[in-house]
Amino acid sequence: MFKTIEWTDDGVRMIDQTKLPTREVYVTCRTYQEVAEAIRSMVIRGAPAIGVAAAMGVALGVKNSGARTIPDLRADFGKIAETIGKTRPTAVNLFWAIERMRTVFNNSLSCTLSDAQAIAVVKASLEDEAKRILAEDIAINKAMGRHGATLMPDSGTVLTHCNAGALATGGYGTALGVIRSAVAAGKKINVFADETRPFLQGARLTAWELAKDGIPVTLITDNMAGHFMKQGEIRAVIVGADRIAANGDVANKIGTYSIAVLAKENQIPFYVAAPLSTIDMSLESGEKIPIEERSPSDVTHWAGVPTAPENIAARHPAFDVTPHRYVSAIITERGIAREPYAESLKALFA
């Protein structure tokens, strides 16, 4: 099994997802700036994986800091956190991980130690915490998979959009983790993977992952989903999430909202699998979720090749928000939430 991301003595090693599926290439980020650029350029992507990368980037930046006093180290930490925090605005796991590392930073300081001793403790503590976040993410995904597998049909085809697998997490996956667990439990699941324009995460990543696992997968274009739903070929839809508001509104890869509406029209359950770290209880609704806009060239070009007239206007919102009324259930590591989400999601944190 490939490793999406890992901590090594040389730096943060991750699979370059921009090279898949034609080449399985690994890169090692030796500075926090390189980790930040990997997140920004989608070398690593997917909300949980971004969270792990952010934690490791913070730990790496502090490890490489030449600060000799606590005030200087604190200033370096602030700069590192700010740089990584500016990479992707929608995925809340990024900010969750940074704040978790900030807490460890502050809690590791001791007035009974010299500055040199305290700095050594902080560096070791942050490295340990980053590794812990990775290990926890994999365990969380497997727990989520066990809960979600109970919702999957005993047989038939499940549709997924974008990539919410091992590549989008520390390992195993959220939506694909549910599918993996269902298959492991003996369910006869086939998968329809939307290609997921314009970055083709479904075509390049989800299809690659499932093929590696030997799970039957059929690739379809984004605008085919409604056709196959109407034909009765899809039994359920399951996706991941980049941020979930307190009322159950879900931000996920652009195109998710359209699929949710089609699923509702065709009376097909629409499930979301996401860890508690993706749920932002500070936002009362999805209207408050910031939506990242990426380069219009992703729409007008593919791999540098023009696919539209020169100088044509284009837009590329990377995410959309699906209102909670279209969501049949939200699967987390602590169980399954259903309407009313304002109550059921809150209870998961209790």
N, C-alpha and C positions, 0 to 999 in steps of 0.2 A: 504493500500500500504506500502510495506517495505521501509525503509530509507537506502540508500547505505552508507551515512556518515552524521554525525551531530556533532556539537559542544555542549558539555555538561559541567557542572560545574566540573565533575570528569575527563574530558579529551575528546579525540576525539573518538567517538563511531562509529563503522562501522560493516557492515555485513561481516562475514568471508567467502569469496567466495571460499576458498579451501574446505569448508565443504558442499557446495551445490552440488547436489540437495537433498541429503539425510537428511541433518540437517540444519535448519535455526538458525545459531549461531551468536551472536553479541559479539564483543570484544571492550574493552575500552583501548585505548592507553593513558597512563598517563605521558609519556615523549616523547620528540621529537625523541629519539632513537627508541622507540617502533613504532612510526609512520613510520620512515624510514625503519624499518625492515618489517612492514606490506606492504609497497610499494614493497620492494625488493622481498619478499616471495610470492607476489601476493595474499595476503589476500584481498587487494584492487587493482584493475587493470582497464585498460581502460584509454586512455589519458586524457579526461576531469576529471574523478574521481581522477586520480593521481595528476592533477593540484590542485584540491580542497584539497586533502590530504596534499600536499606539503605546501599550504598556512596555513592550520590548524596546521601542524607540526611546522612551523616557529613561529606562534603565541603562540603555547603551549610552545615551547622551551624558548621564550623570557618571557612569563608569569612566568615560573618556575625559571628564572635566579635570582641568588642572587647578581648580580652586583649592586654596590652602586654608581658608577660613570658612566658617559656617555662613556668614553673610554673603560671601562670594559664591558659595555653592547654591545658596538659596536664589541668588540672582540668575545663576546658570539654569537652575531648575525652571524658573519662571520663563526664561527665553526658550528652553526646550519645549515646555508645555504649550507655549503660545504658537510656536512654529508648527507643531504636530496638530494642534487644535484648529488650524486654519486650512487643513487639507480637504476635508469633506464635511459639508454642513448638515446633511440630512441624517446620517447614521448616528444615532444617539450613543451607541456603544463606544464610539471614539471618545466622547466627553466623559462617559461613565468610567472608562479605563484610566483616563488622565486624572480624574478626581480620586479614584482609588489609589493611584500611585502617589498623589499629593498627600493623602492621608498617611500612607506608609512613610513617606519622607518626613512629615512632621512628627509622627509618633516614634521615629527611630532616633531622633535627636535627644541627647541627654546632657544636662548641665554638669554632670559629674565626670564627663570625659573631656579630654583635650580635644581641640578642633581636629587634629589629625586622626585621633581615634574615632571621633564621631563621624567624620567623613567616611572612614572605612566601613563603619557599621551601616551608614545610610546606603552606600553603594552595594553592599552585600544584601541588605534588606530589599532594595528595589529589584535586584536581579532575582532573588527568591520569589518575590511577589509576581513578577512577570511570568516566571515559569509556572507559578501556581495558577495564574489566570488561564494559561494555556491548558493545563491539566484539568481545571474545573470546567472549561468550555467543552472539552471532549466528553467528560462525564455528564454534563448537563444535556448535551445533544443526545446521548444514549438514553437518558431518562425521558427526554421528550419523545424520542422514538418509541419507547415502550408505551407511553400514554397514547400517542397518536396512532399507533398500529391498530388499536381497537376501533378506530373510526374508519379504517380503510375497508373497502369491500373484500369479500373472500376471494373474488376473482373479477377480472375485468380491467379496464383501462382508466388510469388516473392521469389528469393533465397537470403539468407544472409549468411555471413561467420563470424566466431568468435562471440563475443558478443559486440554489440554496442547499448545496451539498458540502462535502468535505472541503472543497476549494473555498467556500464562503465562510468557513469556520476554522476552528483549531483542528478539526477532524470530525468525521462521521456525517455531520450535516444537520440542518433543521428540517426543512421539507423533505429532502432526500433521505435524511436520517429516519424519518417516519416510514418512508417507502422501504428503506433497507430493513428496518425492524419488522415490517409487515411481511416482507419476503422471507426473512429469517424465521418468522412464526409459521411459515407454510402457506401463506396466501399467494394466489396466482395473479400477481400484479404485472400488467404491462403499463408502460409509461408513454404518453405523448408529451414531447418536449417542444414548447414554442421556441422558435429560433431567437426571439427577443431582440428585435431591431432597436437601436442601430449598432449596438456593440456585440450582438450575437452571442450573449452568454449562454443561451440555451443550446444553440448549434455547436458552439466551440467547446463549452465546458460541461454542461449537463449531459449531453450525449456522450462525451468522452468519459466522464465518470461512470455512468451507468453501463456503458459498454465494457469498461474495465472490470466491473462487478459481475458482468454476465446477466444483468437485468434487462429484459427486452425493452427496447426504446425505439420509438418512431419519431422522427423529426418532422414538424409541420411549421409552416410560416404562421406568423401571428394572426393573419386575417383568415385562417382556416378554422380557428377554434369554434366559432359559432356554427359552422357547417357540421362539424363532427358532433357537437352537442345536439343539434337538431336531429341528426341521424341516430341518436341514441348510443353512440359509441364511447361516450365518456361517462363514467360512474361517479367521479368525484374530482375536485380541483384542490390542490394543495400548493401553497406558496410560502415563502419566507417573509421577512419584514425588515425594514431599516429603522422604523420608529413606529410605536403604537401609542396613541394618546389614551388618556384615562377613560374616555368613553368608548374605546374600542375601534376608533378610526385608525386605519392602517396605511402607512406610507411604505410603498414597495416600488420595485422597478416599473418604469413607465409602461403602460399597457395592462397593468394589473386591474385597474378599475374597470376597463372594458370587459375583461374576462369575468369579473365578479358580476357585472350587470347581465352578461350573457348566461352565466350559471343560474342566476336568480330566475331569469325568464324561462329557462329550461328545467327548473326544479332540480338542480344538481347542487349538492352541498359544496360550499366553498370554505376551505379550512386554511388557517394561518398558523404556522409553527415558528415560534420565536422564544428566546430565553427572556427571563424577567428583566435582564439588563437592557433589552430593547424597548421595554414599556416605560414611557415617560409620563409618570403620574403628575408631573408639574404642568402638563398641557391638558386643558379640559377637552379639547377637540382637535381634529386633524387640521383645522383651518390655521392653527398656530405653527404647524410643522414647516420649517424652511425647506424649500424645494431647490435643489442644486441645478443650475443650468450649465451644461457642458458645451464644448465647442460645436458650432454649427457644421463644421467640416466633418464631424462624425456622421452627419445626415447626408451631406453632399458628396462624400468620398468613402471608399472602403479600401483600406490598406494603401492609401495614397492615390488610388485610381478614382478619377471623377465618375460619379454616377448620376449627375444632374448638370443642367446648363451652367456655364461659368457665371459667377457673380450673382447667382440666384439667392434670394433671402431664404434662410432656414432657421429653425428653432430646435433646441435639444434639451427640454426638461428631462432630467435623468430619472425622476420619480413622479408618481401621482399618488393621490390619497383615495382610498376606498372607504366610503362611509360604513359605519359599523352595521347598518341594517342589511348589508349584503354578506356579512361574515357569519357563517354558521357556527363556528367555534374557533377559539384561539388556544393552541396547544403550547403549554410551557413545561418546564422541568418539574413544576409542583402540581401539575394537573391540567385539566381542561376547563376553560372559562367559556361561558355562554351568556347570552343576554339575560338580564341587563348588565353590560360590561362594567359600567361605573361601579357596580357592587361586586361582581365576581372577580374582576382584576384586583380591586382593592383588597379583597379577602386573601388573594394569593400572597400578598406582601405581609399579611398579619402574622 
